[in-house]
């Protein structure tokens, strides 16, 4: 049995797969549109399948409303309550979000899987996996969980300041993961770090067939050689505390004090937008920084910049960094979590500290002002993307694992 180890042969050849053997249904509690890593992972997988002439199916709790107008009217206040709770009571918001979305996703899956026969449900979080385990109607319906989260989803909610570490909701999320993770039929780890972080507190993962398959992105549909560099720096991601965009502003301020005023475009949306705008004013960076919100054309825009900057504290992977490497941009990021696995310093970019803006500014200036080194690192980033993160290279490995005709599903959680 595999214990989540990467397949060495997968680095040198693509594995054959045939989605018709075991159709893949992607299940997520998130909305279809968004810019989180999960959204990008799903979008890239579906885009690859479409380019390959295959169809894909994505199910979310919101699909329940397709049964009629009345169902849509029911969902509106139920899901809308989350917005109110998020502002008033973080733990209540987290509980309500997970509970309500699992309830409706399970019903969507029950309707879809009834009589569906052989298929794989590719769940994007433990909540979606639990809904799939409860909904499947045939032992040939496998449930495979993507491990996008770092350590536990409980820890991610702590980093978002929605729950308290060790509190009731924190313990409840961990109990869910302890029950669900060993119950699924397969695990996809988006990085070696994600596998080890989960294994540290949940060694039962070794009893589940698993594989490390990195995230992947398609190459941007623009001519990289002909695209003009209209901006200096770019960063992509939700505007939340974990992404740490405030630090990027501190680094820019320190660089300007050292005599270098660089521009920065931030692509993303979230609850930190207003506080970031206030900090832009406080640091007098209004002429250098733009918050451009959610954009659907991120990959097409990236080649217009000179470098990509990242300040997240912990990530299980980073599709934003992969997209930047696909566009031929050198990377500046911390080496925390799985980020150290994505690129090497000085080959494809630079690692910088997250607790010393002045030191980070010196590293930034050193790279941007050495035009030959900047170009060399950008070319190296593009080569590493092609070798390790290109959809045409990686997606077949993921699909081979998802569609393989392994043992029949192991039953629902209540069967054990």
RODO-2510 file (C-alpha; in nm, 4 decimals, decimal comma):
residues 416
     n   res          X          Y          Z
     1     x     0,0000     0,0000     0,0000
     2     x     0,1148     0,3527    -0,0747
     3     x     0,1593     0,5886     0,2182
     4     x     0,1407     0,9162     0,0291
     5     x     0,4851     0,8908    -0,1290
     6     x     0,5377     1,0537    -0,4674
     7     x     0,5750     0,8224    -0,7642
     8     x     0,9351     0,8704    -0,8911
     9     x     0,8396     0,7687    -1,2438
    10     x     0,5792     1,0438    -1,2530
    11     x     0,8559     1,3028    -1,2852
    12     x     0,9711     1,1683    -1,6191
    13     x     0,6553     1,0456    -1,7864
    14     x     0,2840     1,1042    -1,7843
    15     x     0,0616     0,8258    -1,6567
    16     x    -0,2147     0,6962    -1,8785
    17     x    -0,5660     0,7659    -1,7636
    18     x    -0,9128     0,7140    -1,8964
    19     x    -1,1805     0,9221    -1,7264
    20     x    -1,4518     0,7064    -1,8840
    21     x    -1,3511     0,4210    -1,6525
    22     x    -1,4437     0,6180    -1,3442
    23     x    -1,6068     0,9572    -1,4030
    24     x    -1,4886     1,2295    -1,1635
    25     x    -1,7358     1,4467    -0,9725
    26     x    -1,5739     1,7410    -0,7950
    27     x    -1,7436     1,8294    -0,4657
    28     x    -1,6795     2,1484    -0,2697
    29     x    -1,8639     2,3574    -0,0119
    30     x    -1,7226     2,6748    -0,1698
    31     x    -1,8963     2,8781    -0,4375
    32     x    -1,8026     2,8007    -0,7959
    33     x    -1,6324     3,1393    -0,8469
    34     x    -1,3464     3,2640    -0,6307
    35     x    -0,9704     3,3155    -0,6080
    36     x    -0,8716     3,0841    -0,3228
    37     x    -0,6221     2,8076    -0,3920
    38     x    -0,9072     2,5560    -0,3918
    39     x    -1,0956     2,7566    -0,6524
    40     x    -0,7864     2,7743    -0,8708
    41     x    -0,7125     2,4037    -0,8295
    42     x    -1,0645     2,3108    -0,9388
    43     x    -1,0639     2,5628    -1,2234
    44     x    -0,7307     2,4376    -1,3565
    45     x    -0,8417     2,0738    -1,3400
    46     x    -1,1663     2,1469    -1,5221
    47     x    -0,9830     2,3569    -1,7811
    48     x    -0,7396     2,0729    -1,8456
    49     x    -1,0250     1,8235    -1,8875
    50     x    -1,2002     2,0582    -2,1289
    51     x    -0,8838     2,0997    -2,3361
    52     x    -0,8501     1,7212    -2,3393
    53     x    -1,2005     1,6826    -2,4810
    54     x    -1,3478     1,5516    -2,1548
    55     x    -1,6361     1,6853    -1,9499
    56     x    -1,6212     1,7644    -1,5810
    57     x    -1,8864     1,8049    -1,3159
    58     x    -1,8662     2,0387    -1,0188
    59     x    -2,1203     2,0169    -0,7361
    60     x    -2,1613     2,2754    -0,4596
    61     x    -2,4307     2,3374    -0,1949
    62     x    -2,5670     2,6126    -0,4178
    63     x    -2,6701     2,3531    -0,6779
    64     x    -2,9563     2,2605    -0,4452
    65     x    -3,1311     2,5811    -0,5556
    66     x    -3,1515     2,4479    -0,9116
    67     x    -3,4432     2,2315    -0,8057
    68     x    -3,6660     2,5359    -0,8242
    69     x    -3,7219     2,8941    -0,7189
    70     x    -3,8478     2,7940    -0,3747
    71     x    -3,5211     2,6130    -0,3021
    72     x    -3,3271     2,9217    -0,4017
    73     x    -3,5374     3,1370    -0,1699
    74     x    -3,4641     2,8959     0,1155
    75     x    -3,0875     2,9146     0,0580
    76     x    -3,0736     3,2940     0,0499
    77     x    -3,1455     3,3634     0,4200
    78     x    -2,9686     3,0490     0,5384
    79     x    -2,6410     3,1309     0,3659
    80     x    -2,6896     3,5020     0,4237
    81     x    -2,6868     3,4402     0,7997
    82     x    -2,3185     3,3578     0,7644
    83     x    -2,2363     3,7189     0,6766
    84     x    -2,4037     3,8443     0,9949
    85     x    -2,2430     3,5796     1,2156
    86     x    -1,8980     3,6463     1,0684
    87     x    -1,9152     4,0037     1,1937
    88     x    -2,0691     3,9272     1,5313
    89     x    -1,9443     3,5879     1,6472
    90     x    -1,6597     3,4044     1,4751
    91     x    -1,7141     3,0556     1,6246
    92     x    -2,0854     3,0701     1,5417
    93     x    -2,0018     3,1750     1,1881
    94     x    -1,7609     2,8831     1,1383
    95     x    -2,0068     2,6294     1,2823
    96     x    -2,2964     2,7609     1,0739
    97     x    -2,0929     2,7768     0,7532
    98     x    -1,9662     2,4212     0,7834
    99     x    -2,2962     2,2713     0,9022
   100     x    -2,5314     2,4420     0,6573
   101     x    -2,3082     2,3905     0,3541
   102     x    -2,2492     2,0246     0,4351
   103     x    -2,6249     1,9707     0,4739
   104     x    -2,7077     2,1013     0,1270
   105     x    -2,4029     1,9503    -0,0430
   106     x    -2,4980     1,6092     0,0941
   107     x    -2,8441     1,6414    -0,0564
   108     x    -2,7039     1,7519    -0,3905
   109     x    -2,4696     1,4524    -0,3901
   110     x    -2,7431     1,2101    -0,2849
   111     x    -2,9495     1,3143    -0,5839
   112     x    -2,6512     1,2910    -0,8204
   113     x    -2,5085     0,9617    -0,6932
   114     x    -2,8352     0,7703    -0,6735
   115     x    -2,7997     0,5012    -0,9364
   116     x    -2,4846     0,6627    -1,0779
   117     x    -2,2752     0,3475    -1,0492
   118     x    -1,8974     0,3685    -1,0763
   119     x    -1,7481     0,7147    -1,0182
   120     x    -1,5034     0,9072    -0,8020
   121     x    -1,6087     1,2000    -0,5859
   122     x    -1,3104     1,4321    -0,5571
   123     x    -1,3800     1,6225    -0,2324
   124     x    -1,1978     1,9511    -0,1760
   125     x    -1,2167     1,9519     0,2053
   126     x    -1,3065     1,7149     0,4907
   127     x    -1,6582     1,8632     0,5157
   128     x    -1,7224     1,7852     0,1477
   129     x    -1,5709     1,4400     0,1956
   130     x    -1,8046     1,3653     0,4877
   131     x    -2,1013     1,4738     0,2768
   132     x    -1,9858     1,2419    -0,0038
   133     x    -1,9312     0,9470     0,2291
   134     x    -2,2852     0,9884     0,3602
   135     x    -2,4361     1,0356     0,0126
   136     x    -2,2822     0,7567    -0,1925
   137     x    -2,5182     0,4799    -0,2952
   138     x    -2,2853     0,2226    -0,4482
   139     x    -1,9651     0,0565    -0,3174
   140     x    -1,8011     0,1397    -0,6515
   141     x    -1,8294     0,5105    -0,5734
   142     x    -1,4925     0,6155    -0,4328
   143     x    -1,4331     0,9285    -0,2279
   144     x    -1,0919     1,0925    -0,2635
   145     x    -0,9995     1,3873    -0,0424
   146     x    -0,7683     1,6690    -0,1534
   147     x    -0,5549     1,7856     0,1386
   148     x    -0,5320     2,1578     0,0677
   149     x    -0,5297     2,2542     0,4347
   150     x    -0,2234     2,3106     0,6493
   151     x    -0,2132     2,0795     0,9549
   152     x    -0,5915     2,1057     1,0116
   153     x    -0,8738     2,3271     0,8938
   154     x    -0,9135     2,4175     1,2609
   155     x    -0,5718     2,5841     1,2532
   156     x    -0,6639     2,7735     0,9371
   157     x    -0,9730     2,9196     1,1076
   158     x    -0,7502     3,0189     1,4014
   159     x    -0,5181     3,2052     1,1644
   160     x    -0,8236     3,3856     1,0252
   161     x    -0,9093     3,4868     1,3843
   162     x    -1,2516     3,3254     1,3653
   163     x    -1,2051     3,0641     1,6387
   164     x    -0,9812     3,0069     1,9395
   165     x    -0,7160     2,7368     1,9385
   166     x    -0,8313     2,4577     2,1678
   167     x    -1,1876     2,5931     2,1835
   168     x    -1,5064     2,3929     2,1261
   169     x    -1,5234     2,4563     1,7487
   170     x    -1,1513     2,3892     1,7126
   171     x    -1,1909     2,0515     1,8845
   172     x    -1,5020     1,9715     1,6812
   173     x    -1,3219     2,0328     1,3508
   174     x    -1,0357     1,8105     1,4591
   175     x    -1,2799     1,5339     1,5573
   176     x    -1,4387     1,5563     1,2138
   177     x    -1,1024     1,5221     1,0430
   178     x    -1,0018     1,2322     1,2685
   179     x    -1,3181     1,0504     1,1596
   180     x    -1,3244     1,1473     0,7925
   181     x    -0,9614     1,1281     0,6784
   182     x    -0,9134     0,7564     0,7607
   183     x    -1,2558     0,6786     0,6088
   184     x    -1,1952     0,8040     0,2547
   185     x    -1,0671     0,5821    -0,0257
   186     x    -0,7782     0,8029    -0,1277
   187     x    -0,5832     1,1146    -0,0304
   188     x    -0,4249     1,3690    -0,2646
   189     x    -0,1601     1,5819    -0,0926
   190     x    -0,0761     1,9017    -0,2794
   191     x     0,2745     1,9068    -0,1307
   192     x     0,5068     1,6854     0,0766
   193     x     0,4762     1,9441     0,3538
   194     x     0,0960     1,9034     0,3589
   195     x     0,1348     1,5273     0,4014
   196     x     0,3837     1,5553     0,6875
   197     x     0,1866     1,8320     0,8629
   198     x    -0,1257     1,6161     0,8699
   199     x     0,0620     1,2987     0,9600
   200     x     0,2159     1,4659     1,2674
   201     x    -0,1151     1,4747     1,4524
   202     x    -0,3112     1,2166     1,2521
   203     x    -0,0847     0,9170     1,1816
   204     x    -0,3889     0,7214     1,0609
   205     x    -0,3340     0,8807     0,7186
   206     x    -0,0799     0,6072     0,6528
   207     x    -0,3648     0,3587     0,6377
   208     x    -0,5198     0,5338     0,3370
   209     x    -0,3928     0,5097    -0,0193
   210     x    -0,2356     0,8449    -0,0941
   211     x    -0,0240     1,0338    -0,3390
   212     x     0,1608     1,3641    -0,3429
   213     x     0,0572     1,5483    -0,6585
   214     x     0,1504     1,9164    -0,6709
   215     x    -0,0928     2,1800    -0,7809
   216     x    -0,0673     2,2804    -1,1448
   217     x    -0,1586     2,5646    -1,3768
   218     x    -0,1889     2,6152    -1,7496
   219     x     0,0521     2,8387    -1,9338
   220     x    -0,0764     3,1954    -1,9838
   221     x    -0,2334     3,2545    -2,3245
   222     x    -0,0085     3,5503    -2,4079
   223     x     0,3301     3,5902    -2,5745
   224     x     0,5704     3,6227    -2,2829
   225     x     0,8440     3,7667    -2,5017
   226     x     0,6239     4,0396    -2,6461
   227     x     0,4432     4,1478    -2,3284
   228     x     0,5579     4,4877    -2,2037
   229     x     0,6498     4,5239    -1,8365
   230     x     0,4083     4,7918    -1,7214
   231     x     0,4503     4,7389    -1,3455
   232     x     0,7144     4,6393    -1,0941
   233     x     0,5526     4,4043    -0,8420
   234     x     0,2332     4,1998    -0,8217
   235     x     0,0720     3,9825    -0,5551
   236     x    -0,2397     3,7651    -0,5813
   237     x    -0,4608     3,6331    -0,3026
   238     x    -0,7571     3,6897    -0,0762
   239     x    -0,7248     3,9992     0,1385
   240     x    -0,7216     3,8259     0,4763
   241     x    -0,4842     3,8363     0,7698
   242     x    -0,3134     3,5098     0,6771
   243     x    -0,2006     3,6452     0,3418
   244     x    -0,0198     3,9246     0,5283
   245     x    -0,0462     4,1910     0,2578
   246     x     0,0255     4,4580     0,5201
   247     x     0,3833     4,3383     0,5288
   248     x     0,4230     4,4048     0,1554
   249     x     0,3278     4,7659     0,2190
   250     x     0,5833     4,7903     0,4989
   251     x     0,8522     4,6518     0,2656
   252     x     0,7586     4,9020    -0,0058
   253     x     0,7801     5,1850     0,2462
   254     x     1,1234     5,0668     0,3593
   255     x     1,2406     5,0430    -0,0030
   256     x     1,1256     5,3991    -0,0719
   257     x     1,3175     5,5249     0,2298
   258     x     1,6205     5,3582     0,0719
   259     x     1,5600     5,5542    -0,2487
   260     x     1,3567     5,3039    -0,4571
   261     x     0,9850     5,3639    -0,5182
   262     x     0,8382     5,0470    -0,6696
   263     x     0,4803     4,9966    -0,7839
   264     x     0,2674     4,7126    -0,6466
   265     x    -0,0644     4,5777    -0,7732
   266     x    -0,2596     4,3480    -0,5389
   267     x    -0,5191     4,1252    -0,7068
   268     x    -0,7793     3,9893    -0,4667
   269     x    -1,0677     4,0781    -0,2409
   270     x    -1,1536     4,0226     0,1249
   271     x    -1,2219     4,1692     0,4656
   272     x    -0,8798     4,3345     0,4939
   273     x    -0,9374     4,5696     0,1998
   274     x    -1,0348     4,8770     0,4012
   275     x    -0,7560     4,8360     0,6558
   276     x    -0,5070     4,7964     0,3709
   277     x    -0,6347     5,1127     0,2055
   278     x    -0,5926     5,2979     0,5350
   279     x    -0,2360     5,1701     0,5655
   280     x    -0,1634     5,2800     0,2084
   281     x    -0,2678     5,6326     0,3106
   282     x    -0,0725     5,6221     0,6366
   283     x     0,2456     5,5164     0,4561
   284     x     0,1830     5,7634     0,1722
   285     x     0,1920     5,4858    -0,0873
   286     x    -0,1110     5,6028    -0,2842
   287     x     0,0946     5,6597    -0,6005
   288     x     0,2632     5,3181    -0,5774
   289     x    -0,0037     5,0701    -0,4666
   290     x    -0,3285     4,9635    -0,6333
   291     x    -0,5826     4,7181    -0,4892
   292     x    -0,7454     4,5859    -0,8057
   293     x    -0,9937     4,3417    -0,6508
   294     x    -1,1022     4,0088    -0,7945
   295     x    -0,9887     3,9598    -1,1546
   296     x    -1,0618     3,6728    -1,3889
   297     x    -0,7654     3,7572    -1,6119
   298     x    -0,4895     3,7101    -1,3543
   299     x    -0,2784     3,4760    -1,5689
   300     x    -0,2955     3,7109    -1,8657
   301     x    -0,1925     4,0098    -1,6520
   302     x     0,1015     3,8531    -1,4677
   303     x     0,3555     3,8797    -1,7534
   304     x     0,3155     4,2586    -1,7363
   305     x     0,5158     4,2727    -1,4112
   306     x     0,8840     4,2387    -1,3226
   307     x     0,8516     4,0164    -1,0114
   308     x     0,5993     3,8417    -0,7900
   309     x     0,5903     3,9084    -0,4125
   310     x     0,4312     3,6879    -0,1468
   311     x     0,4005     3,7402     0,2284
   312     x     0,1763     3,4575     0,3535
   313     x     0,2700     3,3051     0,6864
   314     x     0,1960     2,9391     0,6077
   315     x     0,0754     2,7667     0,2904
   316     x     0,0298     2,4020     0,1935
   317     x     0,1121     2,5112    -0,1612
   318     x     0,0704     2,8289    -0,3645
   319     x    -0,1001     2,8323    -0,6997
   320     x    -0,0397     3,2071    -0,7147
   321     x     0,3352     3,1469    -0,7086
   322     x     0,3022     2,8744    -0,9721
   323     x     0,1030     3,1090    -1,1966
   324     x     0,3747     3,3721    -1,1555
   325     x     0,6449     3,1190    -1,2455
   326     x     0,4414     3,0171    -1,5509
   327     x     0,4532     3,3840    -1,6543
   328     x     0,8322     3,3902    -1,6149
   329     x     0,8410     3,6032    -1,2983
   330     x     1,1065     3,5619    -1,0285
   331     x     0,9581     3,5054    -0,6829
   332     x     1,0107     3,6793    -0,3497
   333     x     0,8545     3,4891    -0,0595
   334     x     0,9182     3,3484     0,2845
   335     x     1,0373     2,9895     0,3173
   336     x     0,7654     2,8890     0,5650
   337     x     0,5535     2,5770     0,5224
   338     x     0,5449     2,4368     0,1711
   339     x     0,6724     2,7603     0,0162
   340     x     1,0315     2,6404     0,0510
   341     x     0,9432     2,3454    -0,1744
   342     x     0,8157     2,5578    -0,4629
   343     x     1,1342     2,7348    -0,5691
   344     x     1,4991     2,7687    -0,4759
   345     x     1,6974     3,0733    -0,3682
   346     x     1,8797     3,2080    -0,5680
   347     x     1,7783     2,9952    -0,8671
   348     x     1,4210     3,1153    -0,9233
   349     x     1,3919     3,4008    -0,6750
   350     x     1,4670     3,5035    -0,3189
   351     x     1,3464     3,4083     0,0266
   352     x     1,2894     3,7043     0,2533
   353     x     1,2079     3,7405     0,6253
   354     x     0,8570     3,8184     0,7439
   355     x     0,9669     4,0052     1,0561
   356     x     1,2119     4,2622     0,9156
   357     x     1,0767     4,4941     0,6420
   358     x     1,4102     4,6744     0,6064
   359     x     1,5972     4,3481     0,5446
   360     x     1,3270     4,2344     0,3031
   361     x     1,3524     4,5689     0,1212
   362     x     1,7270     4,5204     0,0761
   363     x     1,6666     4,1783    -0,0770
   364     x     1,3981     4,3227    -0,3049
   365     x     1,6186     4,6110    -0,4184
   366     x     1,9129     4,3788    -0,4768
   367     x     1,7074     4,1670    -0,7155
   368     x     1,5132     4,4390    -0,8988
   369     x     1,8175     4,6605    -0,9560
   370     x     2,0257     4,3769    -1,1025
   371     x     1,8511     4,3548    -1,4386
   372     x     2,0546     4,0617    -1,5676
   373     x     1,9918     3,8594    -1,2509
   374     x     1,6225     3,9494    -1,2578
   375     x     1,5910     3,8213    -1,6148
   376     x     1,7919     3,5068    -1,5379
   377     x     1,5773     3,4206    -1,2344
   378     x     1,2627     3,4779    -1,4392
   379     x     1,3799     3,2360    -1,7089
   380     x     1,4693     2,9804    -1,4425
   381     x     1,1250     3,0182    -1,2830
   382     x     0,9607     2,9503    -1,6183
   383     x     1,1757     2,6383    -1,6715
   384     x     1,0874     2,5024    -1,3277
   385     x     0,7204     2,5631    -1,3945
   386     x     0,7382     2,3652    -1,7189
   387     x     0,9150     2,0773    -1,5445
   388     x     0,7067     2,0565    -1,2262
   389     x     0,3833     2,2597    -1,2340
   390     x     0,2584     2,2613    -1,5931
   391     x    -0,0956     2,1225    -1,6250
   392     x     0,0040     1,9071    -1,9207
   393     x     0,2683     1,7389    -1,7040
   394     x     0,0902     1,7108    -1,3684
   395     x    -0,2835     1,6795    -1,4402
   396     x    -0,2527     1,3313    -1,5964
   397     x    -0,0911     1,2081    -1,2747
   398     x    -0,3801     1,3385    -1,0675
   399     x    -0,6419     1,1953    -1,3022
   400     x    -0,4660     0,8597    -1,3118
   401     x    -0,4955     0,8385    -0,9332
   402     x    -0,8570     0,9574    -0,9271
   403     x    -0,9851     0,7287    -1,2017
   404     x    -0,7830     0,4134    -1,1290
   405     x    -0,9989     0,1041    -1,0791
   406     x    -0,8816     0,0218    -0,7288
   407     x    -1,0731    -0,1557    -0,4561
   408     x    -1,4373    -0,0702    -0,4125
   409     x    -1,5368     0,2139    -0,1817
   410     x    -1,5049     0,1275     0,1845
   411     x    -1,8591     0,2180     0,2878
   412     x    -2,0024     0,5133     0,4734
   413     x    -1,8815     0,6436     0,8081
   414     x    -2,1734     0,4729     0,9793
   415     x    -2,0749     0,1360     0,8300
   416     x    -1,7575     0,1149     1,0397
***
